[in-house]
Amino acid sequence: MKFEQKRMVQWYDARQLASTGIKTVISTIFGNFADKREMQAVLSEEAPFDYSNHDQIWIDYIADLGDGFNSTYTMAHLMAREQLEVNGEKMKIKINRGDILIMGGDQVYPTPEKQEYENRLQGPYNAAYPWDNNTDLPHLFALPGNHDWYDGLTNFIKLFCQGRALGNWHTQQKRSYFALKLPYRIWIWGIDVQLSSDIDQPQRDYFQTIADSMLPGDRVILCTAEPAWVYRSLTKKDLAYERLEFFKTNYVCKHGFALLAMLTGDLHHYSHYKITDGDGHQSHYITAGGGGAFMHPTHFLKDKLEVDGIPIEGVKDSELLATFPSPATSRAMAFRNLLFPFLNIRLAVLLGAFFLIMCWFLQSNTKFHGEISFMESIASCRPGDICQVGDLVRKSLAHNPSVVVLNMILFFGIVGFTDTKLGRGRLNLVAGFAHALTQLGVFYLLVWALSVVNLDGPYLNLDVEDWRQVGLFIVEMIFVGGIVSSFVFGVYLLISTLVFKCHPTEAYSSLRWTGYKNFLRIHVTKDKVTVYPIGVKKVVTNWKKEGPEDKPRFTGGPAVCDFIEKPFDI
């Protein structure tokens, strides 16, 4: 199919933020009144998908894909290989392509329009593993993440629940959740936890029916769309884990099944916790959200899943075994926020334009000492006259409510941006207020500095109403003001992520880093279940299109992958 090779989503583009924000609000408010999972249950009878007649089976698991072309295609290209050669500790190991591919959530970014699915997911996957009717097609199952839910699952259902193919992977499910019966009494359950982490009643009935058909001692791998255990360890305010723990207790543990692992995405990194529950059973909680989207930090993660030194519900003991990237690399990456103005040019221009509008109102509506405007008055202040500058600002604001309103919009908008869920609570809010005050201070200092440069005698000595001065000031405020303001924004994000342990998504989405991607390859045999965690430090960026537009092929590379940690049995 013909598609456009997209770059990574620019999350700090004002249009993108507005569009995503509106759809988030709509899906949150109205989603509970139009839950398509209810209709799925009415329109389709779904039995477990039976693969139990296999002597062995390979399963691929990937999540948080469908973003920039280079990262999404690199990962699809690796998974499509019949045998994947992975660098181990002492030698290269070849492992087979998955008979089943599970996509664990957020199959497209930023929102689930048909065109976005085509450009960011279908196009790259079709090209990486083209349809071949003569092959034994691997099967595909998918769980919706919050980004798939923004249209109420409309396009997710069309793509994944109607028997279509994604490249040479063929979809099987009729609902947004599923159960796979594997050989040797092993099951994979995929649950849809979106809409405020709610698991609807028809879905619970479905898994209750599945559980009734199973035997005590059967083993379950549970796939969900968010690492609720991580969120719970970071903040008591997160309630998603309670719902997940309720499901695990009542549909897995209550029936005497063994939970082998929980797999999830949503955080775009790799982390592996080994868990011991109250009954002494061990399982593995794995986040593998490295399918193509920007990288999330790992230095936020706790060594144990605890809150104030107390293990989270359902966990007696836990240990963080591996992360990708490493915490040290994660911290080092945070310093790229010092390049924030150049990595997020559109936001920089927007901030500069907002500064210009505030100055326009300030200049147009304030005059002192006859016909002397605000800029002319402030231009006469020397570097040591900071108190005089403050007095002029105070007087101008006292007679200019429009500027006061714009100042308040800027101030409270930045305070509202503050992450108060994670990190150090009230200290985060103090940092947010400091950031907002700094931005206002930057604005007035810039007005002062540019007024001195443009109007004062020793410098350009232009008249305040001279068209050259007006044009120059517009350019200066948009670009210089935008760069300085967005640099302050980047410094705030840097301090937040390293000191206050908050804003992980905001600080790293700004980087749009394509590296540190990952997926899991799982091998089920009679003797064991082995997980191969596969990491890609650098994705291929030199892909070249070949062939016709409707059936493109891409050459480039090589795409190199390594084991994130030594393959382990669960």
C-alpha positions, -999 to +999 in steps of 0.1 A: +000+000+000+011+036-006+019+055+025+039+085+038+070+079+058+063+099+090+088+115+114+084+111+151+054+129+165+062+165+176+044+165+210+052+201+217+036+213+185+006+235+197-017+221+170-008+185+180-012+193+217-046+208+211-058+180+189-047+153+213-060+171+243-094+176+229-097+139+219-085+129+253-112+149+270-139+137+246-129+100+250-127+104+288-161+122+292-181+103+266-163+070+264-182+055+293-214+062+275-203+046+242-182+016+253-177-004+222-167-034+242-204-038+251-212-041+214-184-064+207-197-089+233-232-087+218-221-091+181-194-118+185-191-151+203-154-155+211-139-188+221-102-191+231-078-195+203-064-229+204-027-235+197-024-264+221-016-290+193+018-274+187+049-293+199+065-258+205+055-223+197+072-189+193+054-157+204+066-121+197+054-093+219+058-056+211+041-025+223+039+013+218+047+013+180+033+033+151+053+065+155+082+076+134+090+055+103+126+047+111+120+032+145+087+015+136+101-001+104+133-012+120+114-031+147+090-046+121+119-056+099+136-074+127+105-093+138+097-103+101+130-122+097+125-159+096+155-163+119+168-134+139+205-133+148+210-117+182+242-108+199+246-128+231+273-126+258+297-150+240+281-157+206+254-148+182+221-168+188+195-174+161+159-175+172+128-181+151+102-157+140+071-157+161+042-179+151+020-154+169+026-116+172+010-098+201+008-060+200+005-048+236-011-013+232-008+021+215-005+008+180-005+043+166+004+078+176-007+105+183-044+097+176-061+068+159-073+083+126-074+059+096-047+079+079-024+077+109-028+039+111-020+036+074+011+059+075+025+049+109+016+013+113+001-005+083+025+009+057+057+001+076+045-034+086+032-042+051+066-033+036+086-051+063+068-084+058+047-084+026+017-106+022+026-140+008-004-163+003+018-193-001+032-192+035+018-204+068+007-170+080+017-160+116-013-148+136-017-113+151-035-102+183-036-067+196-046-049+228-058-012+226-039+014+246-052+049+255-042+063+221-062+035+203-091+045+225-093+082+215-119+074+188-137+049+209-119+019+192-135+026+158-104+022+137-089-004+160-119-026+155-117-022+117-080-031+116-077-058+142-111-073+147-124-080+112-101-108+099-077-085+080-039-088+075-012-065+086+016-074+061+019-111+064+005-112+100-032-122+100-056-109+126-078-133+145-097-116+173-133-102+172-130-083+204-104-060+220-094-087+244-085-124+239-074-157+253-048-180+237-045-216+246-009-227+242+006-262+245+015-277+279-013-260+298-001-225+292-024-196+284-020-160+273-047-136+284-050-101+269-072-078+288-085-044+277-082-020+307-088+013+291-116+038+300-102+047+334-086+012+338-120-003+338-126-040+330-162-042+317-186-069+328-188-087+295-150-090+295-151-104+330-178-129+320-156-139+290-126-146+312-147-163+338-160-187+311-124-193+300-113-199+336-141-224+341-128-245+312-092-246+326-077-269+353-060-259+385-023-256+379-027-242+345-002-213+339-012-178+327+008-150+310-013-119+315-010-090+290-023-056+299-019-021+284-003-003+313+024-011+340+000-005+369+026-020+393+051+007+383+027+035+386+015+022+420+051+021+433+056+057+422+024+072+436-004+063+460-028+083+438-028+057+410-057+034+413-052+013+382-032-013+401-062-020+424-083-030+394-055-051+380-049-068+413-087-075+416-087-092+382-056-112+390-069-123+424-104-133+412-097-147+378-062-162+381-053-169+417-087-178+429-089-207+404-056-221+413-038-209+382-001-199+383+007-165+371+039-168+351+043-132+339+026-099+333+035-081+300+028-045+293+039-014+274+028+022+279+062+032+293+085+032+263+114+013+278+122-022+291+121-031+328+119-066+344+108-072+380+108-106+396+079-108+421+072-131+450+036-130+462+022-137+497+019-175+489+056-177+478+048-179+441+072-162+418+063-143+386+078-118+362+064-083+356+078-070+324+074-036+307+084-038+270+071-006+254+099-002+229+081-007+196+087+027+180+077+056+201+100+080+220+121+066+249+109+068+285+134+072+313+143+043+336+161+061+365+126+067+380+121+030+386+124+017+421+146-012+430+116-027+447+078-023+441+072-004+474+055+027+486+072+042+517+091+010+523+059-011+522+054-036+493+025-028+470-007-050+473-002-086+464+036-084+465+057-099+493+090-092+478+103-078+445+135-071+427+143-050+396+165-073+375+171-053+343+163-020+325+169-007+290+183+019+288+203+018+320+195+044+347+229+061+340+221+064+303+186+076+312+199+104+334+225+114+307+198+116+281+179+141+302+205+168+296+194+169+259+166+191+273+191+219+273+186+218+235+148+221+239+145+253+218+161+235+188+144+202+193+109+219+196+111+249+173+074+252+170+068+256+207+097+281+208+081+302+181+047+300+199+062+312+232+080+340+214+047+350+197+029+350+230+056+373+245+052+396+215+014+398+220+019+407+257+044+434+248+021+448+221-007+452+246+018+466+271+032+491+247-001+502+231-020+509+263+006+524+287+021+559+285+038+579+312+051+615+313+031+628+285+037+609+253+065+586+265+055+550+260+064+521+282+093+509+260+107+544+259+105+547+296+121+513+303+148+520+277+162+548+299+169+524+328+205+514+332+216+479+344+217+490+380+182+504+379+163+471+384+141+487+411+131+514+387+123+488+360+101+469+386+083+502+394+076+509+358+062+474+353+040+477+384+026+511+372+019+498+337+001+467+349-020+488+373-035+506+343-035+477+318-059+448+328-055+431+294-018+425+301-026+413+336-049+387+321-023+376+296+003+374+324-021+353+344-028+330+315+009+324+311+015+320+348-013+297+357-009+277+324+027+269+334+017+261+370-011+239+357+015+220+336+033+210+368+034+173+375+020+168+410+013+131+407+049+119+408+080+129+427+080+151+458+044+164+459+043+199+472+079+206+462+069+199+426+043+226+429+069+250+444+091+242+414+062+249+391+055+283+406+092+291+404+091+282+367+061+303+361+076+333+379+109+328+359+090+329+326+073+362+336+106+376+347+122+365+314+095+383+295+100+417+313+138+414+312+136+408+274+114+438+269+138+459+289+169+446+271+154+449+236+141+483+243+176+495+254+192+480+223+167+493+199+159+527+213+189+539+234+215+563+219+247+542+222+230+513+204+206+515+174+189+547+185+157+540+165+125+558+171+099+536+189+074+540+160+100+536+132+089+507+110+125+494+112+123+493+150+089+477+149+099+450+124+132+443+143+114+441+176+089+416+162+117+394+149+137+397+181+109+389+205+096+359+185+130+343+180+152+356+209+122+355+232+111+321+220+146+306+224+152+320+259+117+311+271+119+275+257+154+271+271+140+279+305+113+254+298+140+228+290+160+236+322+128+232+342+122+197+326+158+187+333+157+197+369+123+181+373+133+147+360+167+146+378+159+163+411+122+162+417+116+128+399+086+141+379+076+149+343+091+117+328+068+118+298+071+155+292+109+156+296+116+127+272+088+132+246+105+165+239+136+146+228+118+123+203+147+098+207+144+069+183+169+046+200+166+021+228+138+001+213+128-034+223+105-064+219+101-099+235+104-132+218+089-161+239+095-198+232+072-224+247+084-260+248+075-290+268+102-283+294+101-246+298+090-211+287+119-189+277+118-151+273+143-135+250+144-097+256+157-081+225+170-045+225+180-021+197+202+008+208+202+026+175+175+022+148+184+023+111+180+058+097+192+052+061+162+032+047+158+038+010+126+031-008+126+008-038+099-007-060+065+007-069+047+031-047+018+007-038+043-021-029+074-003-016+105-021-003+132-006+018+169-013+020+193+000+046+210-010+077+222-032+091+197-034+120+217-047+150+201-061+181+214-075+214+199-093+244+190-067+270+196-093+296+204-130+295+174-150+282+155-163+312+129-190+320+095-182+336 
